[in-house]
């Protein structure tokens, strides 16, 4: 019986996915009045996405060694 390998794919959330949590008015207010905060939030979202990719890549590597 051939073993089938499980292939997991990580779909990176887009910025839209993150920002859909916020009301449009909140984002507009933040862009108009607190642009530095909005820029920082975008940086943190990018970092979070990158960390999630790395975590998944590491987890899949561990899975390969266990198989």
SVG drawing of the C-alpha trace seen along z (x, -y; Angstrom):
<svg xmlns="http://www.w3.org/2000/svg" viewBox="-17 -64 31 66">
<polyline fill="none" stroke="black" stroke-width="0.4" points="0.0,0.0 1.6,-3.3 1.8,-5.9 0.3,-9.2 2.1,-12.3 0.0,-15.0 0.7,-18.3 -0.3,-21.3 -0.4,-24.7 -0.4,-28.0 -2.5,-30.7 -1.0,-34.0 -3.7,-36.3 -3.8,-39.5 -3.9,-42.9 -7.5,-43.0 -8.2,-39.9 -6.6,-41.7 -8.4,-45.0 -11.8,-43.5 -11.9,-43.2 -12.0,-46.9 -14.8,-49.3 -14.0,-51.4 -14.4,-54.6 -11.8,-53.5 -9.3,-52.8 -10.0,-56.1 -9.7,-58.0 -6.4,-56.2 -5.0,-57.0 -6.0,-60.7 -5.1,-61.3 -2.6,-58.6 -0.6,-57.7 2.4,-56.5 0.2,-54.1 -1.3,-52.7 2.2,-52.2 3.3,-50.4 0.2,-48.2 1.0,-47.3 4.6,-46.4 3.3,-44.2 0.9,-42.5 3.8,-41.8 5.9,-40.4 3.0,-38.2 2.5,-36.8 6.2,-36.1 6.4,-34.4 3.4,-32.2 5.1,-31.1 8.3,-30.3 6.4,-28.4 4.6,-26.3 7.8,-25.6 9.6,-24.5 6.6,-22.3 6.5,-20.6 10.2,-20.0 9.8,-18.3 6.9,-16.2 9.2,-15.0 11.8,-13.8 9.2,-11.9 7.7,-10.1"/>
</svg>
